[in-house]
Amino acid sequence: MGAGEYDYEINAYAVYFEVVSPDDVKETIEIDLTSYTNLTQYVIYTDYPVENASAVLDLGSAVERINVTVREVLGGTNAIYMSFPTLKPGQSARISLSLITRGMVSESNGREQFTYYIRFSQPVGVFHMQLLVPKGYAILSPIIPSPDRVESSTDRLLLEWKRSNVRSGDEFYFIVGFSGEITVPRPPSPWLYVGVFIIGLLIGGGSVYGYVLYRERKREEEKVHLRSDEEKILALLREGPVLQSELTDKLGVSKAKVSIILREMEEKGLITRVKEGRTYRVFLKE
């Protein structure tokens, strides 16, 4: 990576998501970069709606406000243009963008599911992704990929992933299932704790074996979940080719999730995609 290839070097790229409600997700993107030229603009593309976008440029010695403009481009993708005071060659800064988005949380098999996909067009030193689920929700499978860190507190559950030395063209997708809001029960009787302690002593010897079974069952649930979506698409394709943009409505899931599923199916040799206008036409592979 160098000045001859890119206008800037991305030292770190972090994305933080906070589930505010079943519909709304607060997204914060932080980008640490070093400019190789006179840089005045940075653009981020997203398939999700963008509301209340605001951004600042942290120069270390001062914080400058960034002018943010959102425009719809090809295929319904939103482009977030961020214009700021000129960064000179060799100058480093951090861009912080905050916005509200929808469509990342959808209902699947009677539960809520968070889906996020990102592809990098140039190398990144460190990629960091974090998801905050508020109090009253329970994390369920699938969780893809397994998080590097899980932290629970009285008011939230945090999942975190980290990748280093990301290459140009690398892509990542995250799927996290969770329940809807749950009711907090009344405090149990003290005798319940005695019973739990005794039961814990009885089953303690089998805890390791039980954990192994849980991990195997969890992996199988993830496979079944992905297969069910693939089977729906295969059933549709048996009736004839379908536009990728139409699958979003037919399956009732986000565009990003459809893209993830189709990419997996393409790699398995189940389908082929042919560019057609702003989208793709999907064919069942013979």
Salt bridges, closest charged atoms under 4 A:
ASP24 OD1 - ARG102 NE 2.83
GLU30 OE1 - ARG94 NH1 3.74
ASP32 OD1 - ARG94 NE 2.90
GLU51 OE2 - ARG102 NH1 2.40
ASP148 OD2 - ARG163 NH1 3.15
GLU151 OE1 - ARG149 NH1 2.49
GLU151 OE2 - ARG156 NH2 3.90
GLU160 OE2 - HIS128 NE2 2.91
GLU160 OE1 - ARG149 NE 2.91
ASP170 OD1 - ARG167 NE 3.66
GLU171 OE2 - ARG263 NE 3.31
GLU216 OE2 - ARG219 NH2 2.26
GLU220 OE2 - LYS223 NZ 3.76
GLU222 OE2 - LYS218 NZ 3.27
ASP229 OD2 - HIS225 NE2 3.93
ASP229 OD2 - LYS257 NZ 3.30
GLU230 OE2 - LYS268 NZ 2.75
GLU266 OE1 - ARG273 NH2 2.97
GLU276 OE1 - ARG281 NE 2.73
